[in-house]
Amino acid sequence: MKTIILKSASSYLLPVLLLFSVFILLRGHYLPGGGFVGGLVAAIAFVLDAFSNGLDKTKSVLKIHPGFLMPLGLLIAFLSGVSPIIFSDLPLMTGLWVENPIPVIGAIGSALFFDLGVYLVVIGASLTIIFTISESA
Amino acid sequence: MTNDIIILPLVVHLFFSILLMFFWNKVNFQKVVSIVGNAVAMVVAIWAFIFVYNNGTHIVESGNWSAPFGIVFVGDMLAVTLVLLTAIAGFAVSVFSTISVIKARLRFGYFSVFHFLLLGLNGAFLTGDIFNLYVWFEIIIISSFVLISIGGEKNQLEGAVKYFALNFFASMIFLTALGVLYGLVGTLNMADISLKIAEVENTTLVEISAVLFLVGFGIKSAIFPLYFWLPASYHTPPSAVSAIFAGLLTKVGVYALIRVFTLIYGGDSFLTILLLTLAIMTIFSGGIGAIIQNNIKKVFMYFIICHIGFMIGGLALFTEVAMAGVIFYLIHDIIIKTNLFLISGLIYRIKTTTNMKKLGGLYANYPKLSLLIAIPLFSLVGIPPLSGYWPKISLILASFNAQQYWFFGALIFGSLITLIVIAKLWAEVFWKDQPKLKFPEKFIYFDQLRIGQKFTFIFPVAFLTFVTLYIGFGAEHIQQLSQRIASELMNNELYINAVLKR
């Protein structure tokens, strides 16, 4: 799609949407949101960029192959799951929390890292699917 | 660390499948990592088995949420035994996969998905929460869809579609049964359900949920009349995949039936009649199917169905002797069925076909190998003192004591037909002269392989045969183990008390 409106809008939308996806990721623990939705929003940001500027340019913005984000996200989620076994001899998947919440980000715990893992897996999976389809089309 | 020992097999498999995904394109490195991963998983499984054997049922409350509310993982004797068997079969199949599955298939993350499949199996055996059991079943079927369709040949996709459709249907019925059960008792923890279901007044609905579970698990474990997907799909993927499917996927259905019908719906007379009828029909139809097939892979597939009937029937009898027979048979069956499909892969590599009419002369050309293959075949028939013989004693004794002569007859019929078919197979494949074979080009024969590659082919078969021999000659140990598991299953207070910490 080569419209000038979409093209100029997308260069502003990419950072804004990415920031918004991080916001959704962080508010997810108590409010609607979380890793899955955040990941989808981030994926949409890149898809929009690919629509207006072409796939190759988006790939150069992304720098790494999106498929790589899947095992990375899984690894982060996995480590957040086993962290209670390693650090404090509690059963698998027990929530570990930092005592004082950090400004802006809020309370940090193993659940946040699980969500971060989900976020990366969703970006990786959806971008891999969409890039593969648009390459073969 | 020892507190979490029973879930370590899950952690190991998840870790290795993630690790393998990082090396997506380095297939040769993946082979090494997968074998190491399965070896580690086997060590951990042995450790967990010994721990539970010495200390009794052990539970892990995931997330530190206490029992009826959070999801618990329960390592009772049955669960850890099956985890150990999964590890043994998984190790053998992963070694076999490194050489027998072609690179074009391995490139698509075969090993990673394979570890996910083993993760799902271990999870299904260990979980104490019935909805979590559903989730593990989903992990199992999603991984198995990938494994069955990887490679994308035409007949393979046809098999995959049938497999997908019926297993998906089974999951739906399982979920419906869960919904009905949750509506009745308001809890998902199996131990808690077991206590609360006794107080439910609406026994009709309880029976409906039981029948729904029977249908759902019945499709997965391929009992009569719901087995049609199995012969249509299991022969299409590579032998290594068929082996893990044959050894473990139908058995996880049997495990779920055993767990649900001992813990939740124990010894209902209506279910006894239903299960017995189904078992007899399963043995009959599986046996008849086996006798008319000419492809050895298909013969083995009908044997899976036939021998599932033995276990279901033993479960229906619902006595401690019968249950010990069922558990012993399950232990024997997982190892032997995995081995049989590995053997069919080996024969395919030697002769480029698995059709009995075209095969022959294996004994003349490979006498040592033939003797090795003879051991699992004779164990399957149940020639004393090999492993198939011992559980049949318990089952026959139990059916005679319970005066279920129809099932008694079906057991004899099933054993006899196994004997006939194996005798036919032995005569056709091993003793008959080799008919003229048209060898395709571009096929790497067994004889052309290097000595190390040949070893990789034969080692898994020999390893599983050794385990079978141990089950046969060390039958006393296995029988004691089976009796202990049977008594734990029949007196489910032990399980309930361990989970709810009463």
HADDOCK unambig.tbl for C-alpha pairs under 7 A between the chains (distance, minus, plus):
assign (segid A and resid 71 and name CA) (segid B and resid 18 and name CA) 5.67 0.50 0.50
assign (segid A and resid 71 and name CA) (segid B and resid 21 and name CA) 5.79 0.50 0.50
assign (segid A and resid 71 and name CA) (segid B and resid 22 and name CA) 6.12 0.50 0.50
assign (segid A and resid 74 and name CA) (segid B and resid 18 and name CA) 6.66 0.50 0.50
assign (segid A and resid 75 and name CA) (segid B and resid 18 and name CA) 6.42 0.50 0.50
assign (segid A and resid 85 and name CA) (segid B and resid 1 and name CA) 6.89 0.50 0.50
assign (segid A and resid 89 and name CA) (segid B and resid 1 and name CA) 6.78 0.50 0.50
assign (segid A and resid 91 and name CA) (segid B and resid 4 and name CA) 6.37 0.50 0.50
assign (segid A and resid 91 and name CA) (segid B and resid 60 and name CA) 6.49 0.50 0.50
assign (segid A and resid 91 and name CA) (segid B and resid 61 and name CA) 6.37 0.50 0.50
assign (segid A and resid 91 and name CA) (segid B and resid 62 and name CA) 5.60 0.50 0.50
assign (segid A and resid 91 and name CA) (segid B and resid 63 and name CA) 6.11 0.50 0.50
assign (segid A and resid 91 and name CA) (segid B and resid 64 and name CA) 5.83 0.50 0.50
assign (segid A and resid 92 and name CA) (segid B and resid 62 and name CA) 5.20 0.50 0.50
assign (segid A and resid 92 and name CA) (segid B and resid 63 and name CA) 5.87 0.50 0.50
assign (segid A and resid 93 and name CA) (segid B and resid 62 and name CA) 5.87 0.50 0.50
assign (segid A and resid 93 and name CA) (segid B and resid 63 and name CA) 4.51 0.50 0.50
assign (segid A and resid 94 and name CA) (segid B and resid 62 and name CA) 6.69 0.50 0.50
assign (segid A and resid 94 and name CA) (segid B and resid 63 and name CA) 3.63 0.50 0.50
assign (segid A and resid 94 and name CA) (segid B and resid 64 and name CA) 5.52 0.50 0.50
assign (segid A and resid 95 and name CA) (segid B and resid 63 and name CA) 6.56 0.50 0.50
